[in-house]
């Protein structure tokens, strides 16, 4: 009689106690100088870590990336999560839940990943503490609130744009990207490549952004793909 194969045990990763990787994010609509800016978030996180006696082992910042972009599509958040998976720290520390994600499903997925891998999630504003059932429930509620806030903002934006369009206002500034760059992005999107992969390819080829920058972000690629020039290209104009 054949022996039943033994089930492999999951490899345990030893994480240093009282350590954290810090994550920051601002979207393209926000002012960096505001309270939600990178400097403000960094100050709050540093103060919280000092209060808890934690050492921040690494900083990761997505600058100009919307909270609606999935965590897997954010270069710096993906790097932070990989650092936790690899055991470089025991905590993912950020300022507020909406800095981490604005979709309840994304927040819950991150919570589940943390539980599977043995690290934890903490916000410096004190609203997230997964050590207790009440804290877990509050995390779920905050995820729903963040998603509702995002949906309300989107609805108000659509209504305002529709009103301007009805009044004859031309929406959107003319793009300064070369037509071949727009064509490249549209072609890769249609081929099924993700925002992160497209941005990485543009960066590798040294393609400048519309403002002459040297760094493409997934959110930047997404904006071009949803712009007027991309629509014209898809329409064959």
Residue pairs with C-beta under 8 A, 6 or more apart in sequence:
12 118
13 85
13 86
13 87
13 117
13 118
14 87
15 84
15 87
15 88
15 89
15 90
15 118
15 119
16 55
16 57
16 89
16 90
17 90
18 52
18 53
18 54
18 55
18 90
19 54
19 55
19 56
19 57
19 88
19 89
19 90
19 91
20 49
20 54
20 55
20 56
20 57
20 89
20 90
20 91
20 92
20 93
20 122
21 56
21 57
21 58
21 59
21 60
21 80
21 83
21 84
21 88
21 89
21 91
21 92
21 93
22 42
22 45
22 49
22 56
22 58
22 59
22 60
22 93
22 94
23 60
23 61
23 62
23 76
23 77
23 80
23 92
23 93
23 94
23 99
23 100
24 38
24 41
24 42
24 45
24 59
24 60
24 61
24 62
24 94
24 95
24 99
25 41
25 61
25 62
25 63
25 65
25 67
25 74
25 76
25 77
25 94
25 99
25 100
26 32
26 36
26 37
26 38
26 41
26 62
26 63
26 64
26 65
27 64
27 65
27 66
27 67
27 219
28 64
28 65
28 66
28 219
28 223
29 66
30 36
30 37
31 37
32 38
32 39
32 63
33 39
34 40
36 95
36 99
38 61
38 63
40 95
41 94
41 95
41 99
41 124
42 59
44 95
44 124
44 125
45 56
45 93
45 94
45 95
45 124
46 56
47 124
48 93
48 122
48 124
49 55
49 56
49 93
49 124
54 91
54 93
56 93
57 83
57 88
57 89
58 80
58 83
58 88
58 89
60 76
60 77
60 79
60 80
60 83
61 76
62 74
62 75
62 76
62 77
62 217
63 217
64 217
64 219
64 220
65 74
65 76
65 217
65 218
65 219
66 102
66 219
67 98
67 99
67 100
67 101
67 102
67 103
67 146
67 150
68 102
68 103
68 150
69 195
69 218
69 219
69 222
70 103
70 106
71 77
71 78
71 81
71 100
71 101
71 106
71 109
71 110
72 78
72 196
73 194
73 195
73 196
73 218
74 196
74 218
75 196
75 199
75 217
75 218
77 100
78 196
80 92
81 92
81 110
81 113
83 89
84 90
84 92
84 114
84 117
84 119
85 117
89 119
90 119
90 120
91 119
91 120
91 121
91 122
92 100
92 110
92 114
92 119
92 120
92 121
92 122
93 122
93 123
93 124
94 100
94 122
94 123
94 124
95 123
95 124
95 125
96 123
96 124
96 125
96 127
97 107
97 123
97 127
97 128
97 139
97 142
97 143
97 146
98 146
98 149
100 106
100 107
100 110
100 121
100 123
101 107
101 110
101 143
101 146
102 146
102 147
102 149
102 150
103 143
103 146
103 147
103 150
104 140
104 143
104 144
104 146
104 147
105 143
106 143
107 139
107 140
107 142
107 143
107 146
108 140
108 143
110 121
111 121
111 130
111 136
111 139
114 120
114 121
114 130
120 130
120 131
121 128
121 130
121 139
122 128
122 129
122 130
127 138
127 142
128 135
128 138
128 139
128 142
129 135
129 138
130 136
130 139
161 171
164 171
165 171
172 227
172 228
175 182
175 210
175 224
175 227
175 228
175 229
176 210
176 211
177 209
177 210
177 224
177 229
179 229
179 233
181 202
181 207
181 224
182 224
182 227
182 229
182 230
182 233
183 233
184 202
185 198
185 202
185 221
185 224
185 225
185 230
186 225
186 230
186 233
186 234
188 197
188 198
188 201
189 198
189 225
193 201
194 218
195 218
195 219
195 221
195 222
196 218
198 216
198 218
198 221
199 216
199 217
199 218
199 220
199 221
200 216
202 216
202 221
203 214
203 215
203 216
206 214
207 216
208 214
209 215
209 216
209 220
210 224
224 230
